[in-house]
Amino acid sequence: MHNILIIILLSGIALVNGVSKLKPVADWKDLEYEFPTQTDRQNAIIQKKYVQGNGVPIDVDISYRNNGGSLIFVTVPRFTTGIPITLGTITGMSTSNGPIIRAYPDYPSQSSHGMRCDGTSITSVFRVFVDRCKRLWVLDTGKIGEVQYCQPQLLLFDLTCDRLIRTYRIPMSQFKMPTSLFVTPMVDIGATCDDAMVYMADVTSFGLVVYDLRRNRSWRVQNKLAYPHPKYGTFTIKGDSFDLMDGILGLAISPKMTRNQRGGYGLFYPSYPYENQNSVLPPTDRFLFFHALASATENAVPLSILNNASIWENDPDAQPRSFVEIGFRGTQSAAQAMDQHGNLFFGLMDPIAIACWDTSTMYDKRNIKIVAQDDPTLQFASGLKIVMNGYGEEELWVLTNSFQRSAAGTKKFTEVNYRIMARKVSELLGGTRCAGGDTSGFTFPTF
């Protein structure tokens, strides 16, 4: 798929009842995969490495190439066996089920299914991140189902040549066997491409691992706000319910913010209650916004705190009051992403919608705005990215997978189950600040 084609696809979308609709990019009834040969496909079926219907896509990201082309990445975590490709790109070929997914960087790197832990093989991937330096960060859990086959690892690919340039295995002391599951990487690039920090969410052991590319080292960070809330551990979407006590999952990084006269930042982050902590905050800072999947609150922590390895080396639970609950949205949310103007975008479970929040305001239902709403297409937005296109315009990309149907066993392969959609951010907002339908009139579910 070419860059210019995608730009055309994302233009000229009408508003529906004052709320935008996202433009379809791809959809599937069931996932279809490309194999090097027909023999490889048959062998995968015989060995039960390919079981039709087992795969559920989770994330999407896109790399616009200098030659006018593009790569649309899709992840298919190995929740179970029978999934031949866990990281792929969408090809121009299709079947009646949808477009065919090609393994990235190649099929051999994913064909061992955990039997080869050599730093180049990929076991299972929930989410990826394409940075502004044209690199792809791949967070590999090392797990298939509940079995930890390989050490969790972070792989870095140069997208200009599709070459693996770094593999970092998360140290054994920084994840918990057998519960840890690393599902979301969030990448922050500093003054140069070597100045990269990666924040990796451990959804089931409730913490972060922070990786410093320049120093090639990492440390673990834990806080009570990374935990799930039992009240929000039941998900009900379009009549299907399931229980899932997942912790920290949605991550996003703010633009730079200036410390105010109160000693805090913006309206959402207060000054510290203790002077010795208050003194370490810099005049300007950026924030990691985060939330647990089974929760209805949003939280924040300064990057200056997370990036200071000396704080965490001997105590991953240090500085608990650096982490602040900034507000309540009333329903669960999965993935989220921040644009360059400080607008935070995220999916809502009920109402079924994509919402935004302007970080210069208080985080509450009055300031959370609906920018896209459509019950059939926006069920469970598990992948959400802000992408800069070849013309310097930001785009919102969303992958939805109606996950409740997979969890409840009500999925029908005669219907579309998985979708990728997108739209320019400026068209969604009608400007640069978060605006849309007000959520204050919605009645959120009672748990």
N, C-alpha and C positions, 0 to 999 in steps of 0.2 A: 504494500500500500504506500502511496507516495504522499509526501508532505502537502503538496498543493491540493490533492484530493481531499485530505482531511480538513484543510482550511475551508474548502467549499462546503463540506458536509456540516460544519459547525456554524455556518452562517444562516441568517434569515429564518430563524425559528420563531413562531408566533407565541404570544402569551395566551394562556388559558385561564380565564377567570382571575386575571391579575397575577397569576403565578406561572413561572416559566415551565416549559417542558424540555427535558434533555433530548438531544438528538441520538438516535440509535446508531451504533458503530458496528456491533456484532451481537449475535444471540445464538443460543444453542438449546435444543431439546435434550441432547446428550452430547458429551464431549467426544470429539473425533481426533485421533492422533496420527501423525506421519511416522512410518517406520522406514528404515533404510531399504529394506527389501520385503517382499511378501513372506519370505521364509522367516525373517525376524518377527513379523507380526504373528505368524502361526506358532512359532516357538514361544512367544510371550503368552499366547492364549493357552497353549498346552501346559506351560509351567505356572499358570495362574498369575503371571505378572501383568496380564491385561484381562480384566473382568469388566465387560461393558456395564456402565451404570454406576461404577464405584467412585468415579472422580467427581469432586465438587470444586469449581474454581473459587479462589478467595481474593486474589489481588490483581491489579492492573497497573502498569506504568508504560510510558512511551518515551522513546528516544527519537528526536528529529535529527536526521543526518544532514551533513553539509552538502551532500550531492542531491538533496531534494527528497530522499527516501525517508522511511521511518521504520521503526520496530515497535510493535505493540506487544508488551510482555504480559503473560498470564501465568499465575501460579496455581498448582493443583496439589495441595498437601496430601501426603500419604497417611490420611486418617486410618487407613486400612491397607491391606495388600491389594494387588490387582490394578495399580495405577502405573502405567508405563512411563509417563513423563510428568515430572513435578514442576519444572520450569520450562516454559516454551514461548514461542512467538506465534502470532496469527499469520497464516499463509494466505495467499490469494486463492487457494483451492477450497472448495466447499462440498459438503454432502447434504442430504436432506435434513440431517441433524444440525448442521452449522459448519462454520469454517474449521479447517483442519489445523491442529496445533503441532508445530515443529519444535523438537527439543532444542534448548539453548544451553551451552554453545553447540552441543552435538548429542546425538543419541548415546554413544558409548559412555559419556560422562554420567548418565543417569540409569544405565541398564544393570548396574550391579545390585540395586535394591538393598543397600546397606552392607553388602558383602565385601566392599572394597573401601577402606577408610584411608585413602592415600593423599588427601588434601586437594585432589582434583575432581574426585567423584562427588556427586550431589545426591543426598539421601531424600530429604523432604523439605520443601520450602513453603512457608505461609505467605510472606510478603517480601518485596524487594524495594529498592530505591534507586532512581536514576538521578545523579547529581549534575550540577551545572558544568562540571569538568568532563562531561560525556563518559561517565563511568557508571557501571551497574554494581550495586551492592546487594549481595545475595546472602540472606540469613538462613543457614541450613540447620534444622533442628537435630539432625542425626537420628531421628526416631521414625519408625513405621508403626502405626498404632501405639501401643504402650511399650514397645521394645526399643531400648536405646542401643542401636547398632554401632553408631560412631559418635565421637565427641562433637558437640555443637561447634559450628564454625561459621566464620564470616569470609565470604569470597568476594574479590573485587575484580571486575572485568573492565578492560579498556574497550569502549564501544566503537572506537575508530578502527579497530582491527579485530574485535571480538576475541581478545586474548586475555587469559587469566593472568593477573599481575600481582596478586597478593592473596594468600590464604592465612587466616588467623584462627587458630583453634582456641576456643574459650577454655581457660584453665579449669581443671577439675575442682579447684577450691571455690570457683565462682558460679557453679551451678549445682543443683541438688538432684542426686539420683534417688529414685527414678522419676521424680515429679516435675522437674523443670521442663518447660517448653517455650522456646524463644520464637515469637510470632511476628514481631514488628521491629524493623530497623528504622530509625530516624537519623538523618545525616545532616550535619552542620558544617559548612565549608567556611573557613576563615579567609585571611588575606591571600593565601595561595592554595593551590589544590592539595598540597601536602599538609596543610593545616586543617585536617578533617577530624571531627569527633562524631562517633556513632553511639546512639542510645538504643539499646536492645531490650525489648519488653519480655520478661519472663512471666507468662500469663498464668501459670499454675503453681509457681513458687513465689510469685508476688514480689517482684523486684526488677531492677534494671542492671544491666552490665554496660558500663561506659568504656568505649574503646578510643584510644588516641592513636591515630594513624602515624603521625610523625615519630612517636616514641615506641610504637608497636607494643603497647601494653594496655591492660584493661583493669577495671576494679568493679566490685559489686556494690550496689546501693539499694537499701530497703527502707520502706516506710509503710505505716499502716494504711495510708490512702491508696496503696497499690492493691489492697485486698478487695475481694468482692463483698457485696452487701446481701445478706440472705433475703431481704425483702424484695430484691430485684433479680433473684436467681431463677425465676420463672419467666419465660418469654412467651407471649401470645401474639401471633401475627396472623390475621385473616382466618381466625378460627382454629389454627393449629398451635398447640402448646408444647414446650419442652423445657427441661430444667438444665441449667449450665452455670456453675459457679466459677466463671472465669474472672481473673483479676485484670491487672493492667494490660491494656491493649491499644487504645487510641493514643497516638502521640503527635504533637505538632510543635513547631518552634516559632516564637514571635519575632517580629522585627525588633530593633534596638529601642529600649524604653529608658526615659530619663527619670531619675529618682526625684520625687516631689518633696515639698517642704515638710510633710508629715514623716518623711523617712522611708516611705514605701514607693511603689511604682503603680502608676495609673490609679484606677478606682478599685481594682480587684486585689492588690497585694499590699497589705498593711506593713507598717514598720515592725521590727522585731520587738517582743516584749522585754527582751534582755539586752542591755547595752553592749555587752561583750560580743554578742552576735551581730547587733545592729552595726557595729563599727566595720565589719568586714564587707558590707555591701558597697559596690562601686557606684560612681555617679550615674553611669549608664549600664544597662544589663539587658540580656535577652532571657526568655523564659521557655522552659519546656512545659507545655500544657499536656495533661494526661488524664485518662479516666480508666477505671475498670469496666469490663463489658457488663458485668452484673452490678450496675450502679446507676444512679441518676444524677450524679454530681460531676463537676469539672474541677480539676486541681492544677496547681502551678508550683514550679520550683525554679529559682534562678540558675542559669547555666554556669555562672561563676562558682556556685556551690558544687554542682555536679562535676565540673571539670577539674576541681581541686583534688587530686588523687590523695594528698596527704590527709584529708579529712576522713577518707573511707578505708584506707589500707588496713587499719587494725580494727575497724568497727563499721560494718556496712549499715548499721542502724544509727549512725551518728547524726547530729543536728536534726532531730525530728520536727522541730518547729520551723525549719526552712521550707517545709512542704505545707501548702495552704489550700484548703478547700475554698474555691472562689465562688461557687454558686450551684444552684439546683435547676435542672431542666425538666424534671418530672417523668422521664422515661429513659430507657437504655439507649446506648449508642455504641457503634463499633468503630469504624475507621474515621479519621479526621485529617484535615490538612489546612495550612495557613497560606494566604496569599501575601503579596509584597506590601499590601496596604494595612495589614493587621486584621484581616477578616478571617475568622475561623469557620471552616465549613465542616459539617458532620451529618451523618445520617441519623434519623429518628426511627424508632420501632413503632411508635404509636403517638401521633399520626405517622403514617408511612410517607416519609418526605425527606428532602435534603434541606437542612437549615444552615443559617450562618449567624455569627455574633461578631460585632465590632468590639475589638479588645480595648477601645478607649471608653467603653461604657461598662456598667455593672452587668455581671452575668446572671440574668434572671429571665423569666418568661416574657417580660415586657420588651426586652432587647434581643431575644432570639427570634429570628425572622425565617419564615418559610420561603425558600427560593425555587423549589421544584417539588411538586406533589403529584403522585400518580400511583394509585394502589396496585395496579397490575404489574408495573415495571420496577418499582423502587423498594420491593420487599427485601430487607436485610442487605444494606449497603456495606459489604465487608471490605471493599477496596475503594479508596478515595484519594486522588492526587491532584495537586495543582501543578500544571506543566506549562513551561514557556515554549510557545511555538516558534517557528522559523521567522516570524515577523515581529517578535518581541511582545507578543500578546499572551496573557495568561489564560489557560483553559482549565476547567474542572472536568476530571475524568472519574467516572464511577463504575464499579462492578457490583452488581446485585446478584444474589444466588438463591433467594427464597429458602434460606437455610432451614427454616422451620419445617419445610416439607421433607427434607432429608432426615432431620432429627425425628420427626413424627411418623415417617414411613408413608407419607401421602403423596409423594412425588409421582407425576405422570409423565412418561417420556413421549407422549403424544402432544404435549404442550411445551411452550418455551419455558425453560427453567432458569437460564443464566443469561445475563445481559451485560454488555458494555455500552455506556452512553457518555456523552460529553457535550460541553458547550463553553463558549468564551465567557470568562468571568465578567467582563464589562457588560455583556448582554444579559447575564443573569441578574446583575445588580442595578443596571441602568446608570452606572457611574463607578465610583471607587469605594464607596462605603456600603456596608451591609444594609440591605433594604429588602422588603418583601412582605408577605402576609404575616400578621402578628400572631404569635402562638398563645397569647394571653386568653384568647377565647376558646381554646381547645380544652376539653375535659380529658385529662390524662388518666391512664388506667389505675385502678385501685388494687393493690397487691395484698 
